[in-house]
Amino acid sequence: MTGEDTEALPDPLTPPDCDLRGLPFMPLDTVRLLDSDFFALATTEEFRAGLVLWCKSWQQVPAGSLPDDDRILAHLSGARDKWCDMRDMSLHGWVKCSDGRLYHPVVCEKAMEALPQRREFQSKKATANERKERERQDRKALFAALKTIGLAPDFQTKTADLRALAAANNIAIGHDESGRDKSQPVTCDKSQPVTAKRGTGKGEGEGEGLYNNTPSEGGRAGRGTRLPDDFVMPDEWKGYAAGKGYSRPVIEREAEKFTLHWQTKTGKDATKIDWRKAWQKWVLGIPPERGAGHQQNLGGSGFTPISGPC
């Protein structure tokens, strides 16, 4: 093709980056097709080959185009040795453009209509892939960080539960919902063992407010809080259980179970707005045979701190 021939050809009917590969659906304007000269004049084999080329061009880049090479066209159309006899009618309506490729105006029209939606889909898919990759990296970092403090959750643990377990142990790793990195170095207090129960928070008896052994009853308005790592059940709370008729050993055992249960629990159910009520509900669930009927041993509903074994 000479330079003069190229200048005489029209511009491509779809842009170079018009890529619809992976989009299996191609709209077919049946009214225009059945009223066309192509439908009226083509033989069965010519019509078949022409329709196949339309479909093949939908998956080409640019969409709606084909290479101007009879060897390739014979293969794409399925006509093979018969291609030369069918070429003119099977390519009815196709236009050769300045980039040397063949374009079909109607297929290109439909391709341009589909292109914005295709680009939106590809953008969402790319975003989803990036999010999945971040999650894979976060999980890897979370497992590694938890391992450094002696925790080894099951590999099938949900990512949300991993993050909750890490947060309960003062570990901030990964990304928030906007994709921003919220990682921070993992530091451990070498003076005390770090466990799922204790974590790396303040020691018992330290801190104020929420971490002064007694959790707040509401935290932020309308939002629950986790049971602090340094939580020690107040005697007043134990007195509630005593008032229900439970003995000291039962109350101490249940208080320890309550604390361990909620400090190691993960997920959205691991927070409460009112921990006092949570303990009262726990007490109501203690089977009577595990300690009921011992109120007379406690001097009423009051509770005296236990300084040694009962």
C-alpha positions as a LaTeX table, in Angstrom:
\begin{tabular}{lrrr}
\hline
Residue & $x$ (\AA) & $y$ (\AA) & $z$ (\AA) \\
\hline
Met1 & 0.00 & 0.00 & 0.00 \\
Thr2 & 1.48 & 3.35 & $-1.06$ \\
Gly3 & 1.39 & 6.56 & 0.95 \\
Glu4 & $-1.17$ & 8.02 & $-1.45$ \\
Asp5 & $-3.40$ & 4.97 & $-1.02$ \\
Thr6 & $-3.18$ & 5.32 & 2.77 \\
Glu7 & $-4.18$ & 8.98 & 2.65 \\
Ala8 & $-7.27$ & 8.09 & 0.59 \\
Leu9 & $-8.50$ & 5.55 & 3.15 \\
Pro10 & $-10.80$ & 6.57 & 6.04 \\
Asp11 & $-9.69$ & 6.60 & 9.65 \\
Pro12 & $-10.32$ & 3.45 & 11.71 \\
Leu13 & $-13.93$ & 3.20 & 12.91 \\
Thr14 & $-12.94$ & 2.19 & 16.45 \\
Pro15 & $-10.00$ & 3.47 & 18.55 \\
Pro16 & $-6.82$ & 1.36 & 18.86 \\
Asp17 & $-7.59$ & 0.53 & 22.50 \\
Cys18 & $-11.14$ & $-0.67$ & 21.82 \\
Asp19 & $-10.76$ & $-4.05$ & 23.51 \\
Leu20 & $-13.88$ & $-6.15$ & 24.12 \\
Arg21 & $-12.07$ & $-9.46$ & 24.59 \\
Gly22 & $-13.72$ & $-11.49$ & 27.30 \\
Leu23 & $-17.13$ & $-9.98$ & 26.54 \\
Pro24 & $-19.03$ & $-12.98$ & 25.13 \\
Phe25 & $-22.18$ & $-11.12$ & 24.13 \\
Met26 & $-22.38$ & $-9.27$ & 20.81 \\
Pro27 & $-25.65$ & $-7.45$ & 20.00 \\
Leu28 & $-27.22$ & $-8.37$ & 16.67 \\
Asp29 & $-29.56$ & $-5.88$ & 14.98 \\
Thr30 & $-31.86$ & $-8.42$ & 13.34 \\
Val31 & $-34.05$ & $-5.82$ & 11.59 \\
Arg32 & $-31.10$ & $-4.26$ & 9.78 \\
Leu33 & $-29.62$ & $-7.66$ & 9.01 \\
Leu34 & $-32.77$ & $-9.16$ & 7.49 \\
Asp35 & $-33.40$ & $-6.01$ & 5.42 \\
Ser36 & $-29.82$ & $-5.88$ & 4.13 \\
Asp37 & $-28.48$ & $-6.64$ & 0.66 \\
Phe38 & $-26.10$ & $-9.10$ & 2.29 \\
Phe39 & $-28.99$ & $-11.26$ & 3.54 \\
Ala40 & $-30.74$ & $-11.01$ & 0.17 \\
Leu41 & $-27.77$ & $-11.85$ & $-2.04$ \\
Ala42 & $-25.47$ & $-14.16$ & $-0.06$ \\
Thr43 & $-25.56$ & $-17.92$ & $-0.42$ \\
Thr44 & $-25.90$ & $-20.03$ & 2.68 \\
Glu45 & $-22.13$ & $-20.61$ & 2.89 \\
Glu46 & $-21.32$ & $-16.95$ & 2.17 \\
Phe47 & $-23.82$ & $-15.79$ & 4.82 \\
Arg48 & $-22.41$ & $-18.23$ & 7.36 \\
Ala49 & $-18.82$ & $-17.14$ & 6.71 \\
Gly50 & $-19.80$ & $-13.45$ & 6.87 \\
Leu51 & $-21.63$ & $-13.86$ & 10.18 \\
Val52 & $-18.70$ & $-15.80$ & 11.64 \\
Leu53 & $-16.35$ & $-12.95$ & 10.69 \\
Trp54 & $-18.60$ & $-10.43$ & 12.46 \\
Cys55 & $-18.35$ & $-12.51$ & 15.62 \\
Lys56 & $-14.59$ & $-12.96$ & 15.24 \\
Ser57 & $-14.09$ & $-9.21$ & 14.78 \\
Trp58 & $-15.83$ & $-8.56$ & 18.12 \\
Gln59 & $-12.89$ & $-10.26$ & 19.85 \\
Gln60 & $-10.21$ & $-8.50$ & 17.79 \\
Val61 & $-8.34$ & $-5.35$ & 18.83 \\
Pro62 & $-9.58$ & $-2.88$ & 17.78 \\
Ala63 & $-13.03$ & $-4.45$ & 18.13 \\
Gly64 & $-15.02$ & $-4.56$ & 14.91 \\
Ser65 & $-11.93$ & $-5.02$ & 12.74 \\
Leu66 & $-10.14$ & $-7.83$ & 10.92 \\
Pro67 & $-6.66$ & $-8.18$ & 9.36 \\
Asp68 & $-6.65$ & $-7.76$ & 5.58 \\
Asp69 & $-4.96$ & $-11.09$ & 4.96 \\
Asp70 & $-6.78$ & $-13.78$ & 3.00 \\
Arg71 & $-4.93$ & $-16.60$ & 4.74 \\
Ile72 & $-6.11$ & $-15.39$ & 8.14 \\
Leu73 & $-9.60$ & $-14.59$ & 6.90 \\
Ala74 & $-9.94$ & $-18.06$ & 5.39 \\
His75 & $-9.05$ & $-19.55$ & 8.76 \\
Leu76 & $-11.26$ & $-17.22$ & 10.83 \\
Ser77 & $-14.30$ & $-17.70$ & 8.61 \\
Gly78 & $-13.95$ & $-21.48$ & 8.48 \\
Ala79 & $-14.17$ & $-21.40$ & 4.66 \\
Arg80 & $-10.52$ & $-22.40$ & 4.14 \\
Asp81 & $-10.09$ & $-23.63$ & 0.52 \\
Lys82 & $-13.42$ & $-22.10$ & $-0.55$ \\
Trp83 & $-12.50$ & $-18.65$ & 0.76 \\
Cys84 & $-11.38$ & $-17.12$ & $-2.52$ \\
Asp85 & $-14.71$ & $-17.96$ & $-4.15$ \\
Met86 & $-16.69$ & $-16.51$ & $-1.21$ \\
Arg87 & $-14.53$ & $-13.53$ & $-0.29$ \\
Asp88 & $-16.37$ & $-10.66$ & $-1.98$ \\
Met89 & $-19.83$ & $-11.50$ & $-0.65$ \\
Ser90 & $-18.67$ & $-12.66$ & 2.80 \\
Leu91 & $-16.89$ & $-9.29$ & 3.24 \\
His92 & $-19.93$ & $-7.33$ & 2.05 \\
Gly93 & $-20.05$ & $-4.00$ & 3.88 \\
Trp94 & $-16.51$ & $-4.15$ & 5.25 \\
Val95 & $-14.31$ & $-1.05$ & 4.78 \\
Lys96 & $-10.53$ & $-0.93$ & 4.59 \\
Cys97 & $-9.13$ & 1.89 & 6.75 \\
Ser98 & $-5.87$ & 3.80 & 6.98 \\
Asp99 & $-4.33$ & 1.36 & 9.50 \\
Gly100 & $-4.58$ & $-1.42$ & 6.89 \\
Arg101 & $-7.36$ & $-3.33$ & 8.67 \\
Leu102 & $-10.91$ & $-4.07$ & 7.59 \\
Tyr103 & $-13.79$ & $-2.57$ & 9.62 \\
His104 & $-17.51$ & $-3.32$ & 9.57 \\
Pro105 & $-19.52$ & $-0.13$ & 10.27 \\
Val106 & $-22.42$ & $-1.81$ & 12.09 \\
Val107 & $-20.20$ & $-4.05$ & 14.24 \\
Cys108 & $-18.06$ & $-0.99$ & 15.08 \\
Glu109 & $-21.16$ & 0.98 & 16.01 \\
Lys110 & $-22.19$ & $-1.72$ & 18.50 \\
Ala111 & $-18.62$ & $-1.97$ & 19.79 \\
Met112 & $-18.52$ & 1.76 & 20.57 \\
Glu113 & $-21.79$ & 1.41 & 22.48 \\
Ala114 & $-20.39$ & $-1.46$ & 24.54 \\
Leu115 & $-16.96$ & 0.08 & 25.19 \\
Pro116 & $-17.86$ & 2.38 & 28.17 \\
Gln117 & $-19.51$ & $-0.46$ & 30.08 \\
Arg118 & $-16.61$ & $-2.76$ & 29.30 \\
Arg119 & $-14.10$ & $-0.24$ & 30.62 \\
Glu120 & $-16.15$ & 0.24 & 33.78 \\
Phe121 & $-16.24$ & $-3.52$ & 34.31 \\
Gln122 & $-12.48$ & $-3.83$ & 33.76 \\
Ser123 & $-11.85$ & $-1.00$ & 36.22 \\
Lys124 & $-13.99$ & $-2.67$ & 38.89 \\
Lys125 & $-12.31$ & $-6.00$ & 38.23 \\
Ala126 & $-8.86$ & $-4.43$ & 38.58 \\
Thr127 & $-9.93$ & $-2.79$ & 41.85 \\
Ala128 & $-11.28$ & $-6.10$ & 43.14 \\
Asn129 & $-8.05$ & $-7.87$ & 42.20 \\
Glu130 & $-6.02$ & $-5.21$ & 44.02 \\
Arg131 & $-8.22$ & $-5.58$ & 47.08 \\
Lys132 & $-7.81$ & $-9.37$ & 47.06 \\
Glu133 & $-4.04$ & $-9.01$ & 46.73 \\
Arg134 & $-3.97$ & $-6.58$ & 49.68 \\
Glu135 & $-6.01$ & $-9.06$ & 51.70 \\
Arg136 & $-3.57$ & $-11.87$ & 50.86 \\
Gln137 & $-0.66$ & $-9.71$ & 51.99 \\
Asp138 & $-2.55$ & $-8.66$ & 55.13 \\
Arg139 & $-3.31$ & $-12.27$ & 56.06 \\
Lys140 & 0.33 & $-13.22$ & 55.62 \\
Ala141 & 1.44 & $-10.32$ & 57.83 \\
Leu142 & $-1.25$ & $-11.03$ & 60.45 \\
Phe143 & $-0.30$ & $-14.69$ & 60.79 \\
Ala144 & 3.38 & $-13.71$ & 61.11 \\
Ala145 & 2.66 & $-11.02$ & 63.71 \\
Leu146 & 0.40 & $-13.26$ & 65.79 \\
Lys147 & 3.04 & $-15.99$ & 65.68 \\
Thr148 & 5.56 & $-13.63$ & 67.31 \\
Ile149 & 3.32 & $-13.38$ & 70.39 \\
Gly150 & 2.63 & $-17.09$ & 70.62 \\
Leu151 & $-0.70$ & $-17.27$ & 68.78 \\
Ala152 & $-1.32$ & $-19.67$ & 65.90 \\
Pro153 & $-4.90$ & $-19.34$ & 64.61 \\
Asp154 & $-6.21$ & $-21.86$ & 62.10 \\
Phe155 & $-5.28$ & $-21.09$ & 58.49 \\
Gln156 & $-8.98$ & $-21.05$ & 57.56 \\
Thr157 & $-9.72$ & $-18.25$ & 60.04 \\
Lys158 & $-11.62$ & $-15.41$ & 58.39 \\
Thr159 & $-9.66$ & $-12.24$ & 57.73 \\
Ala160 & $-12.05$ & $-10.16$ & 59.84 \\
Asp161 & $-11.50$ & $-12.52$ & 62.78 \\
Leu162 & $-7.73$ & $-12.36$ & 62.29 \\
Arg163 & $-7.83$ & $-8.56$ & 62.40 \\
Ala164 & $-10.00$ & $-8.62$ & 65.50 \\
Leu165 & $-7.59$ & $-11.00$ & 67.24 \\
Ala166 & $-4.66$ & $-8.81$ & 66.24 \\
Ala167 & $-6.43$ & $-5.67$ & 67.45 \\
Ala168 & $-7.16$ & $-7.36$ & 70.78 \\
Asn169 & $-3.40$ & $-7.82$ & 71.15 \\
Asn170 & $-2.52$ & $-4.25$ & 70.15 \\
Ile171 & $-1.36$ & $-5.22$ & 66.65 \\
Ala172 & $-2.35$ & $-2.95$ & 63.76 \\
Ile173 & $-1.53$ & $-4.53$ & 60.42 \\
Gly174 & $-3.06$ & $-4.24$ & 56.98 \\
His175 & $-5.34$ & $-1.78$ & 55.23 \\
Asp176 & $-8.57$ & $-0.06$ & 56.12 \\
Glu177 & $-11.61$ & $-0.03$ & 53.83 \\
Ser178 & $-10.16$ & 2.81 & 51.75 \\
Gly179 & $-7.01$ & 0.77 & 51.10 \\
Arg180 & $-4.73$ & 2.93 & 53.25 \\
Asp181 & $-1.92$ & 1.10 & 55.06 \\
Lys182 & $-2.48$ & 1.12 & 58.81 \\
Ser183 & 0.46 & $-1.09$ & 59.78 \\
Gln184 & 2.64 & $-0.32$ & 62.75 \\
Pro185 & 5.62 & $-2.12$ & 64.26 \\
Val186 & 4.78 & $-5.01$ & 66.58 \\
Thr187 & 6.35 & $-4.53$ & 69.99 \\
Cys188 & 6.14 & $-6.86$ & 72.94 \\
Asp189 & 6.70 & $-6.23$ & 76.65 \\
Lys190 & 9.49 & $-8.66$ & 77.50 \\
Ser191 & 8.76 & $-8.33$ & 81.23 \\
Gln192 & 5.47 & $-10.23$ & 80.97 \\
Pro193 & 4.33 & $-13.20$ & 78.88 \\
Val194 & 2.05 & $-12.30$ & 76.02 \\
Thr195 & $-0.97$ & $-14.51$ & 75.48 \\
Ala196 & $-4.33$ & $-14.31$ & 73.79 \\
Lys197 & $-5.76$ & $-13.42$ & 77.19 \\
Arg198 & $-3.30$ & $-10.70$ & 78.14 \\
Gly199 & $-1.96$ & $-9.31$ & 74.84 \\
Thr200 & 0.44 & $-6.39$ & 75.06 \\
Gly201 & $-1.78$ & $-3.93$ & 76.90 \\
Lys202 & $-1.17$ & $-2.42$ & 80.35 \\
Gly203 & $-0.70$ & $-4.69$ & 83.34 \\
Glu204 & $-3.34$ & $-5.32$ & 85.93 \\
Gly205 & $-4.20$ & $-2.30$ & 88.03 \\
Glu206 & $-2.75$ & 0.20 & 85.55 \\
Gly207 & $-4.52$ & 2.79 & 83.43 \\
Glu208 & $-7.72$ & 4.71 & 83.92 \\
Gly209 & $-11.29$ & 4.64 & 82.64 \\
Leu210 & $-11.88$ & 1.77 & 80.24 \\
Tyr211 & $-8.70$ & $-0.07$ & 81.28 \\
Asn212 & $-9.04$ & 0.45 & 85.03 \\
Asn213 & $-10.10$ & $-3.20$ & 85.44 \\
Thr214 & $-13.78$ & $-2.32$ & 84.93 \\
Pro215 & $-14.91$ & $-1.79$ & 81.33 \\
Ser216 & $-17.08$ & 1.19 & 80.56 \\
Glu217 & $-20.75$ & 0.42 & 80.22 \\
Gly218 & $-21.18$ & 2.23 & 76.93 \\
Gly219 & $-17.89$ & 3.29 & 75.39 \\
Arg220 & $-18.79$ & 5.63 & 72.56 \\
Ala221 & $-22.48$ & 6.38 & 72.22 \\
Gly222 & $-24.17$ & 3.44 & 70.55 \\
Arg223 & $-20.94$ & 1.46 & 70.14 \\
Gly224 & $-19.69$ & $-1.49$ & 72.12 \\
Thr225 & $-16.20$ & $-2.10$ & 73.52 \\
Arg226 & $-14.06$ & $-5.19$ & 74.00 \\
Leu227 & $-13.38$ & $-6.58$ & 77.44 \\
Pro228 & $-9.99$ & $-5.07$ & 78.45 \\
Asp229 & $-6.95$ & $-7.31$ & 78.61 \\
Asp230 & $-6.33$ & $-6.22$ & 82.22 \\
Phe231 & $-9.90$ & $-6.80$ & 83.35 \\
Val232 & $-10.46$ & $-8.04$ & 86.91 \\
Met233 & $-14.08$ & $-8.58$ & 87.88 \\
Pro234 & $-15.26$ & $-6.15$ & 90.60 \\
Asp235 & $-16.54$ & $-7.60$ & 93.86 \\
Glu236 & $-19.80$ & $-5.77$ & 93.23 \\
Trp237 & $-20.36$ & $-7.87$ & 90.11 \\
Lys238 & $-19.54$ & $-11.06$ & 91.97 \\
Gly239 & $-22.03$ & $-9.97$ & 94.59 \\
Tyr240 & $-24.75$ & $-10.20$ & 91.95 \\
Ala241 & $-23.91$ & $-13.88$ & 91.46 \\
Ala242 & $-23.80$ & $-14.38$ & 95.22 \\
Gly243 & $-27.27$ & $-12.92$ & 95.44 \\
Lys244 & $-28.43$ & $-15.65$ & 93.05 \\
Gly245 & $-27.27$ & $-18.31$ & 95.50 \\
Tyr246 & $-23.92$ & $-19.38$ & 94.05 \\
Ser247 & $-20.93$ & $-20.35$ & 96.19 \\
Arg248 & $-17.53$ & $-18.68$ & 96.12 \\
Pro249 & $-15.80$ & $-21.45$ & 94.11 \\
Val250 & $-18.53$ & $-21.38$ & 91.47 \\
Ile251 & $-18.45$ & $-17.57$ & 91.20 \\
Glu252 & $-14.66$ & $-17.48$ & 90.91 \\
Arg253 & $-14.68$ & $-20.22$ & 88.31 \\
Glu254 & $-17.43$ & $-18.56$ & 86.27 \\
Ala255 & $-15.74$ & $-15.15$ & 86.53 \\
Glu256 & $-12.55$ & $-16.65$ & 85.13 \\
Lys257 & $-14.45$ & $-18.42$ & 82.35 \\
Phe258 & $-16.36$ & $-15.23$ & 81.52 \\
Thr259 & $-13.15$ & $-13.20$ & 81.30 \\
Leu260 & $-11.26$ & $-15.76$ & 79.22 \\
His261 & $-14.22$ & $-16.29$ & 76.89 \\
Trp262 & $-14.68$ & $-12.62$ & 76.01 \\
Gln263 & $-10.99$ & $-11.70$ & 75.88 \\
Thr264 & $-10.27$ & $-14.43$ & 73.32 \\
Lys265 & $-13.48$ & $-14.10$ & 71.31 \\
Thr266 & $-13.12$ & $-12.50$ & 67.88 \\
Gly267 & $-15.46$ & $-10.87$ & 65.40 \\
Lys268 & $-18.19$ & $-8.28$ & 65.75 \\
Asp269 & $-19.86$ & $-10.25$ & 68.58 \\
Ala270 & $-16.80$ & $-9.73$ & 70.80 \\
Thr271 & $-17.93$ & $-6.22$ & 71.84 \\
Lys272 & $-20.63$ & $-5.21$ & 74.30 \\
Ile273 & $-22.25$ & $-1.89$ & 75.16 \\
Asp274 & $-22.78$ & $-2.89$ & 78.83 \\
Trp275 & $-20.40$ & $-5.50$ & 80.23 \\
Arg276 & $-22.13$ & $-5.53$ & 83.62 \\
Lys277 & $-25.32$ & $-6.72$ & 81.95 \\
Ala278 & $-23.30$ & $-9.23$ & 79.94 \\
Trp279 & $-22.02$ & $-10.71$ & 83.22 \\
Gln280 & $-25.53$ & $-10.75$ & 84.71 \\
Lys281 & $-26.79$ & $-12.61$ & 81.64 \\
Trp282 & $-23.88$ & $-15.04$ & 82.01 \\
Val283 & $-24.82$ & $-15.67$ & 85.65 \\
Leu284 & $-28.42$ & $-16.42$ & 84.69 \\
Gly285 & $-27.12$ & $-19.11$ & 82.37 \\
Ile286 & $-25.19$ & $-21.00$ & 85.07 \\
Pro287 & $-26.93$ & $-24.37$ & 85.68 \\
Pro288 & $-28.31$ & $-24.61$ & 89.24 \\
Glu289 & $-26.50$ & $-27.89$ & 89.89 \\
Arg290 & $-23.18$ & $-26.08$ & 89.42 \\
Gly291 & $-23.52$ & $-24.05$ & 92.62 \\
Ala292 & $-27.03$ & $-22.88$ & 93.34 \\
Gly293 & $-28.38$ & $-23.18$ & 96.86 \\
His294 & $-25.24$ & $-21.92$ & 98.66 \\
Gln295 & $-26.35$ & $-18.40$ & 99.44 \\
Gln296 & $-26.30$ & $-19.16$ & 103.16 \\
Asn297 & $-22.52$ & $-19.63$ & 102.97 \\
Leu298 & $-21.97$ & $-16.13$ & 101.65 \\
Gly299 & $-23.65$ & $-13.99$ & 104.26 \\
Gly300 & $-26.43$ & $-12.77$ & 101.97 \\
Ser301 & $-25.85$ & $-11.06$ & 98.64 \\
Gly302 & $-22.57$ & $-9.42$ & 99.60 \\
Phe303 & $-19.25$ & $-10.83$ & 98.40 \\
Thr304 & $-16.02$ & $-10.88$ & 100.35 \\
Pro305 & $-12.84$ & $-10.92$ & 98.22 \\
Ile306 & $-11.08$ & $-14.27$ & 98.36 \\
Ser307 & $-7.49$ & $-13.99$ & 99.54 \\
Gly308 & $-6.70$ & $-17.67$ & 99.28 \\
Pro309 & $-8.08$ & $-21.07$ & 98.27 \\
Cys310 & $-11.56$ & $-21.95$ & 99.59 \\
\hline
\end{tabular}
